[in-house]
Amino acid sequence: MSAPIQKSAARTKAAIQVVTANRLDDGVVVYLDPAGGWTERLGAAAPLEGPEALEAGLAAGKKAETDRAVVESYAIDVARDGGGLRALRLRERIRAEGPTIHPELWRPTGA
């Protein structure tokens, strides 16, 4: 009999989530903050723990979409990391921190 398959932490439902979206006027990644506004910093996002908090956060995201402040709001799984928040999925870490390239290798495009 084979060993049971272990799920990775990123594929299981996290106890903490935040709502993310893109700001409509410039496309920048933003996160719902504790005051109900939007911040560009994942560490300043409102951590949502429990189904009621998540439901309220998602409702705030949908209202911001209706108000044309953001587009495509959704919840992401996060973990507490050294007093801040860290996205669990690589895609969300890239959205929060930028491309996965060493700074010395980065070259600006265009003129």
TADARA-V670513 format. One line per field, one symbol per residue. phi: phi as a letter, one per 40 degrees, with the letter a starting at -180 (. if undefined). psi: psi as a letter, one per 20 degrees, with the letter a starting at -180 (. if undefined). A space follows every 10 residues. Layout:
phi = ???
psi = ???
This chain:
phi = .cccccccdc bccccbbbcb abcccbgccb bccccgcbbc bdcccccbbh cccccccccc cccccccgcb bfcacbcbbc afgbbbcccd dcccccbhcc bcdcccbccg c
psi = pqqqppqqhi irpqhprqpr apphhijqpr qprhijapqi phijqopooq hgggggghhh ghghghjkhr qlqrqqprqp okiaqpqhqg ghgghhiaqm qphiippqra .
